[in-house]
Amino acid sequence: MDNKTISRDGTPIAYERHGDGPTVVLVGGAMCTGATLAPLAEALSDRFGAVTYDRRGRGGSGDTAPFAVAREIEDIAALIEAFGDSAALYGISSGGALALQAVASGLPVREVAVYETPFAVDEVAAKQRAEYTGRLTELLGQGRRGDAVELFLTLVGTPPEMIAGVRMSHAWPGMEALAPTLAYDDAAMGGGRVPRERLAALSVPLLSVAGDASPAWMREAALTIAEAAPNGSYRTLEGQTHMVDPQALAPVLAEFFGTDG
């Protein structure tokens, strides 16, 4: 990414803009860079100015200590300001949790859409999330980046044999490099439960989407998000999982965001 904007704390944030229409900022999830969402941005670029970016600590962006979720919200604010007075937001997975926090903080957001933000829907899942947070903090504190990545992959349901294969792949060093940012995504999840009070205070339209081939708990979490927001709506995408096809998702987002921004 050749373009950069400077966040409030002086951190450079690398981005690309795809298209020239109303601005939509795309927020990636854990282990993602701006390049991860580039195919979706391209699919939206005929109607929108879709902005992909490297969240702090990733790719071409900087990372100023100490970390706080508020700094990531300021990064989104800087991107919005770079292209006008307001924008729509889209966030996938834990990036959806960050997008929702950004809207709740009062950023000039027209609409917000999220895809399968993995909030806990029962006590067992909430306990698992708390255990993950503790173990992740311990591993990163010991500099055990590879083990932190493996912990995350286990949390999201990756089979052990597949993890073993990934550890042997050319992608592994890049994944280890991103390991410290797993703590950033964990912080954005805010403890892992659906933030009902925060969502209830949102005034902007919200769309929560899930794939109908994803686990039932993900669809339940997506529905709960929509029901908690005053202007929330819920959609499922036929045949889609957490690894959603940009060509299936883009028309749904385009319809929701419209072209009047």
Secondary structure as UniProt FT lines:
FT   STRAND          3..6
FT   TURN            8..9
FT   STRAND          12..18
FT   STRAND          23..27
FT   TURN            30..31
FT   HELIX           34..37
FT   HELIX           38..44
FT   TURN            45..47
FT   STRAND          49..53
FT   TURN            56..57
FT   TURN            59..60
FT   HELIX           69..82
FT   STRAND          87..92
FT   HELIX           94..104
FT   TURN            105..106
FT   STRAND          109..115
FT   HELIX           123..141
FT   TURN            142..143
FT   HELIX           145..155
FT   TURN            156..157
FT   HELIX           160..167
FT   TURN            170..171
FT   HELIX           172..178
FT   HELIX           179..181
FT   HELIX           182..188
FT   TURN            189..191
FT   HELIX           196..200
FT   STRAND          206..211
FT   TURN            212..213
FT   HELIX           216..228
FT   TURN            230..231
FT   STRAND          232..237
FT   TURN            238..239
FT   HELIX           246..257
//
